[in-house]
Amino acid sequence: MRELIVTELDLNNSNNGKLRLDSFLSSQLQMSKNQIQLLIQANNITLNGLPCIKNGTLLKPNDKIHINLPKPHSLDSNAQNMSLSLQNLYKNLSIDILHEDDDILILNKPPNLVIHDAPSVKDPTLTQWLKLHSHILHTLSGEERYGIIHRLDKQTSGVLCIAKSLLAYEILPNQLKSRQMGRYYLAIIDTPLKQNLQVQCFMGRCPTNRLKMSKIHIDENENPPQGVRDSKSSFVKLATSNDGTLELIAIKLHTGRTHQIRTHLESLSRHILGDTLYGYKPSAKSVFYEGRILLHAYILYLTHPKNGQNYTFKAPILLDMLEFIQNHFTKELPNGCKNVMELLEVDSITRAFECFS
């Protein structure tokens, strides 16, 4: 429990002599107003012995404020709710950590891993792995958050950013919205693109299959209905397979809609290998493939929420997709590359998108 008393000096230093509760606490506790709001909502702040209910309550001299900073729930209490066999399963789940500091955790997510728990999900999830490895973020209201800034589909592999501090949890989502944080993906598609191109369209739930998203036509002067949002992706051709039927491409996201890459490719009559939901069909005329979706979140860039430096992370391509690329993309590589790994250097990928500048 912490006690603060409002002084005349506090009021004199405020805007026109008016001092709001949230502004005062934000300054005194070195917390954001959003964090103060969480404390108020959780009934952890009293003013002169009475619970506070409004962020903007105006303070007076000698007002007494008591703040109760809740203790995080212990990991042991969460772990006790899980069976021993399930705990062992989560602990043995192999997830490569690409970078970790006090504020951010960067992972290389394996395929066939669901991000969030749900009643229908019986397999291990990333949130349970984070919990059992003590990667849990507790808000000031005592709620557990796992700091997941963006998501990947179950079968998609690759780089994933986790906020470890409240500072990162507040700043990084805004970076994602402003594109200060961004991602590049790799995919193998069943028919080469005719050229490098960008797709921009409205997307919403597919009216004939609720598991899918689809391109939605909106008239020029029409407002999009609820659940329909604008989307944009850039696609760059990297290499054609040895038999000429498949193509390795790179994708840059300008928005982050559910199934965005898969939906945009379907609108071009192209499909990611393994993505049967969006129309991929194994063919004996080409490489017959029945594995997981060959889509990998390859590069993530962001500005560190604490030190302000720019970071770029590369998630190594996982073995199943890497072997496929090395077996089927060995001939006539562009830009004089001797092997496909030269083609996949970070600088080479990012430069390839300069064609849209």
Salt bridges, closest charged atoms under 4 A:
GLU3 OE2 - HIS66 NE2 2.81
ASP22 OD2 - ARG20 NH2 2.68
ASP63 OD1 - LYS60 NZ 3.85
GLU100 OE2 - HIS135 ND1 3.69
GLU100 OE2 - LYS164 NZ 2.82
ASP101 OD2 - HIS99 NE2 2.97
ASP101 OD2 - HIS304 NE2 2.84
ASP103 OD2 - LYS306 NZ 3.38
GLU143 OE1 - ARG145 NH2 3.65
ASP153 OD1 - HIS259 NE2 3.78
ASP153 OD2 - ARG262 NH1 2.93
ASP190 OD2 - HIS271 ND1 2.93
ASP219 OD1 - HIS217 NE2 3.06
GLU247 OE2 - LYS237 NZ 2.67
GLU266 OE2 - LYS212 NZ 2.72
ASP275 OD1 - ARG262 NH2 2.77
ASP320 OD2 - ARG292 NE 2.74
